[in-house]
Amino acid sequence: MSAGGDMDGKDQSRSHAWVAVSCLGIAAFMLGAAYAAVPLYDMFCRATGYGGTTQVAVSAPTQALGREISVRFDGNVAPGLAWTFGPETNVMTVKVGESKLVFFKAKNVSDKPLVGTASYNVTPDQMGAYFTKIQCFCFTEQRLAPGEEIDMPVSFFVDPSLVENHELDRMGQLTLSYTFHPVKEPKSASATAAEKPRT
């Protein structure tokens, strides 16, 4: 009985150890998957425009098409950032494939230096795959002194491949929206935008 009991105890211990190792392995895999999911999701969004994620290019197409799109611009400031922020032009009509430039204005209305960074999206979501930015201030830390005001450019075009997606034939407008968020721990004390003209 004692020998059998010892064997049962050893088997049970091995079983518990195997379960513990398996659980740790699963937990490690899930943690790794969670970290990998962020860049993979970002790649997916950039490739498909899912969630209103825009595309990026170094130059515009050489020729514009006849189809026109009405582009609306929207600016918001998240709680905790004492800025005013918005587009200088609310709506712009652009030809598909035509390069355009629009400016957004930000001002620090507090009595201390503040750093912010902007996120963005395009609506309707399916238009994000065709809205392409050449120059943008998004995801770049912007540091403004008290009372400082800046103009920030966005250079963009609507990709000509839009006309090949017949599901969007009736889509005649989109909205590019930015939201500035406070940066609690700036990467650099002198975080500024590249090529930010002063007003």
N, C-alpha and C positions, 0 to 999 in steps of 0.2 A: 504494500500500500504506500509506504513511504517513498519507494523508488518511483512508483507511478505518480505519486503526488509531486515529487521533485520535478519529474519530466513535465507534468502539466504546468507547474509554476514557471519552468523555463520557457515552455512554449508560449505561455501567456505573456511573459516578459518580452519575448521576441516580438510577439504580435503588437504589444503596446509600443515598443520601440519603432517598429515598422510604420505604425499609424502616425507616430510623432514625426518621424522623418518625412513621411509623405505629406503631412500637413505643412511642415516647414518648406518643403519643395514647392508645394502649390502656392503658399503665401509669397515665396520669393518670385515665382513665375508671374503671379498677378501684379506684384509691385513693379517688376520689370516691364510688364505689358502696359501698366498705367503710365510709366514714364515714356515708353515708346509711342503710346497712343497720341500724345500731344503733337510731336513732329509729323507723324503719319497723317493725322487728321488735318494738320495745316497744309501738307502736301496735297491731300485729297481736295481740300477747299480751293487751293490755288489752281489746281488742274481743272476743276469742274465749275468754279464759281459758286459752289454750294455755300449757303449762308450769307450770300452777298459779298464774298471775298473777291477782290478785284485782281487783275493781272498786272504784270510789270514789264515794261519794254525800255530799250535804250533810245529808240527813235520811232517816229510815226510812219505810217504807210506813205508811199510816194504819191498816191492818188486818192482823192475823196470820191465817194459815190453820191448819187442823187438823193438817197433816202435820208431823211432828217429825224433826229431824236431830240426831244426836249429834256434837258438835264436840269434838275432842281438841286440846289445846294442848301445844306442844313448844318448848323453849328450848335453844339451844346456844351455845357460845363458841368461836370459831376460835382456833387456836394464835397466841400472841403477845399475847393480851389477858388480863391477870390479873384477870378478873372471875368472879363467879358470877352466873348468870342463869337464870331459869326462870319458869314460870307459877305464880300463887298457886292457881289452880284447874286441875286436870288435864283434867277432862271436864265438859261442860255440855250439857244437852239443851235445844234451842231449837225453837220453832215457826217454820215458814217465814214470813218477813215480820216476825218479832218482833225488836225492837231489844234487844241485850244488851251488857253491859259486863264485861270481864275485865281483870285486872291482871297484869302481869309485874314481877318484882322483879330488880333488878341491884345488885351490890355490887362496889366496887373493893377487892380483897384485897391490893393491893400497897402499897408505901410511897411512891408518887409519883402525881401526877395522870395519868389516862389518858383518852383519848377513843376512843369506839367508835361504830360505826354498824351498823344492823341491816338485813339482807336477809330476805326471807320467801318462802314458797310454800305452796300448798294442795295436798294430795293427797286423793283421786285428782285428777289434772290437770283432768279435765273439770268438776270442781266449782268450779274457780277462777272460771269465768264467772258463777257465782251467789253467791259469797261476796263481800259488799260491805262495805267499811270506811267508817265515818263519821269516826272519829278513830283515829290510829295514830302510833307513834313511829318507824316504819321510815324509813330513809334520812335521818334527822335526826341530826346529830352530838350525842352525849351525852358530857358531860365530868363525870367523877367524881373528887373529891379522894380521897386515901388513906383507906380505911375508909368512904367515903360510900356510902350505900344509898338507892335511890329506887324508887318504884312508878310504873310506866308503864302508862297505860290504853289499851285497844283497844275501841272501840265499833263494833259490826258487826251485820249481819243477813244472812239467806239470802234472796236475791231470790225473790219469789213466782213469777216466770216459770219457776222450776225445775219446777213441776208441769206445765208445757206440754211439757217434754222427756220423752217417755215412755220414751226409752232409759235414763233415770235413775230410773225408777219404783222400782227395787229398791235404790237408793242411799240408805242410811240413816245414813251417817256420813262425816265428813271430818276432816282434820288440818290445823291452822294451825301452821306451824313458823317460828320466827325463829332466825337465827344472827347474833350480834354479831361484828363484825370490827374489828381495831385500825385507827385512823386515824393514819397516820404524820405527815401534815402537815394539822392541823386548819384549817378555813376561818376559825375564830375562836378566840381563846384563851379566850373565855367561852362556847363552844358548849354550850348547854343545851337541854333539851326544852321545848316549849311546854306550859304547864300541867302541870309535873311535880310532884306532891305529894311532900313530904318525909316520911320515916318517922321 
